[in-house]
């Protein structure tokens, strides 16, 4: 058995503004910083010790990890950042206010774009200020590999290579791992870990700043799963049959 903790970043500025964020690099709000510190304090109270941490290339996840590890007195922990753990790319919806988008396109269409498993929003325009191919943090990545839009399905396909190549081997070596990432990149991992159907993963939500503690068996399937802050916990999927 080994321990994997999934931590969604704390509230971001665009979470607060109700905007589609995706790959745009926005920072935490004061509340988001407090959520990150509270997550670290909760992990310390549970005496959760880690050997290695992963995060994305986005500031809100990186700073959540920093703040949480500092509060857990494990700021020294080695950390690996990877673009494959970034949030889902929202394509042409990026930067738009969610309420205004629903008023323009209708609740049903926006719900499909946001929550369906395999339907992506329209791709972002090449001249958009939010086109990530202009961002130097991705300069070593082939432009063909950088998404212009994503569904949860294609987000999972993007996340799996770093899971298989970097994260899973450490877990199999009995290292205790913390991943600080995003709502949809973590939902993609939850789908993989719990063997969920496309219909089931649509109902799963990951709360901000609330560590999800998983105990995994040798096949890296959950034997147990719980949120540390029970007052802000979301319902968890059934454990897979082992």
N, C-alpha and C positions, 0 to 999 in steps of 0.2 A: 504494500500500500504506500501511496505517496500523496502529498498535498499540493493542490493547485488552487490558487485564489484568483478570481476574476474581479477586477475593480474598474467600473466605468468612471470616467473623469467626473469631477464635480461640476456644478452648474457653470455653463459658459455664458459669455456676454450675449451670444446669439440664441442660446436657450432662453434667456430672460427676455430677449426681444422677439421671440417666437418666429425666428427666421430659419430657413433651411441652411444648414451649415456645411455638412459634408467635408470636403477637403480644404475649405477656407480655414486659415490659421487664426482663430480667435482665442482670447485668453479667458481665464477663469474670472468670475465675479467674486466679490468678497464672500458671498454665501458658498460659492464653489470651493474657495480656499478653505473655508471652515469645514465643509464636507470632507475634503481630503484629509485635513488634520484629524477629524473625528474618526475617519476610517483607520488611520494609523493608530490612534489611541485604542480603538476597539480591537485591532489586531494585537497590540501590545498586551491588552487586558486578557486576551485569550492565549498569550504566550506563543503566538504564531511566529516561527522562525523560518527564514528563507535562505536559500543558497544562491539564487539568481533571479533577476527580474527582466521583463520585456515590456516595451512600450512602443508607441508609434512615433512618427516624425512630426506630430502635431503638438503645439505648445500646451494645450489644455490637458492632454494626457500626460505629457512629460512632467509638467508642474504638479499634477495630482500625484504622480509617483514620488517626486521629490518630497512633497509635503507629507505624504503618508509615511514614507520610509523614515523621515526625520522624527515624526511623532512616535513611530514604532522603535526608535533608537537603532535603526539599521540603515542609516544613510550611506554607509560604506559599501553597501551591497553592489556587486557588479551588475551593470545594466546594459542591455542590448536594445537599440532602437531599430525599427524596421518599418518601411513604408507599407508593407503588406498588412500591418495592423492598423492602418489608418481607417477612419470612418468610411462608411459607404459614400460613394460619389453621387450627389443628387442631380447631376446634369444641369439642364436648363432651369431647374427649380432653385439652384444655388443662389442664396442671397435674398430670395423672395420671402415676404411675410406670409406665414401659413394661413392666417385668416383671410387675407386679401386674395391669396391663391384659390382658396375654397370658394370665395365669392365669384371669382372669374371663371373657374373651370367646373365648379360644382363639387359638393362633398364626396360624391361617389367616385369621381375620377381621381381626386386627390387621395382618397383612401386607398385606391388601387395602386397609385404611384408609391404611397408611403408604406403600405403593409402587405401587398401581395408578394409572393415569394419570387416570382420570375418575370415580372413586368417592370421594366425600368422607365424612368421619366425620359423625355426627349433629351438628346445629348446637348452638352454645353456648346455654345458657338465659339469658333476659333478665336474671334476677336474679343471675347469676354474678358473682363478684368479678373475673373476668377478661374481662368484657364491655368491649371497647375503646371502645364508644360513650360510656363514662363518662370516657374519658381526654381531657384538654383539648388534647393535641397534635393531636387529630383534629377539633377543634371546627369548623374551617372546611370540613370535608368533609360532604357530605350523608349522613345515617345510612343511606340506601338504598344508598350506594356502599360502606359498610363491611361486610366479610364477616362472617358468623356461622359459616361453615365453608368450607373450600376443598379441592378436589382439585388436582393439579398442572395439570390442564387449565384450571381457573378461575384459578389463580395466573398462568399464562401470559397469559390474557386480561386480567388486572389489570396485569401488567408491560408488555405491549406498548405501551400508549399513551405511557408515559414513554420507552420505547425509541424509538418512531417520532417523537415530538415534540421530545425533548431530547437524547438520546444519539446516535442515528444521524446527525442533521445535523452534529454536531461531528466525528464520525468522517469523514463525507464531505468536511468541510473540512480533512481531514488533521490534526486534533488527536489527540494521544495521550491515551487515556482510561483511568483506573483506576476500577473499580467495586468498592466494598467492601460486601458484602451478605450473603446467607444461603444455606444449602444449597439450598433449593427455589426461591427467586427466581433464583438463578444457574443451577440446572438448567433452569428454564424458558427462560432466555436461550440456554443451550447447545442445547436442542431446536430453537429458532428458528434459531440460527446454523448448526448442522450439518444442518438439514433432517432431523431424526431422526423415526422413526415412534414412535407411543405405546409400542410394544413395546420399542423400542431405548432410549428414555430411562429406562425403569424400571431398567435395568442401570447407569446412570451415577450415580456418587457423587462429591461434591465434598469433598475433605479440608479440614479447618480450617487456616487460616493458611498456605496454600501457594499462592503466586501462579500462576495459569494464564495464560500469555502467548500471545496469539493475534495473528498477523499476518493482516490482512484485505485482501481485494481491493476493487476499486471497487464491487462489489455487496454488500460487507460480509459476505462468506463467507470462512471461514478458509483461508488458504494453508498455515499451519503452526500447531501447537499443542503446548505443552510446559509441564510443571510445573517450577518452579525447584528444588524439593527433590525430587530423584529418589527418595530413600529413602522419602518419604511420598506418592509419586504414586499416583493411581488410574489405571486404564486409560482411555484416551481413545477417543471414537468415531472412526470413519474420517472423513477429510476429505471434504466434499461434492465432487462432480464439478463442475469449472468449465470 
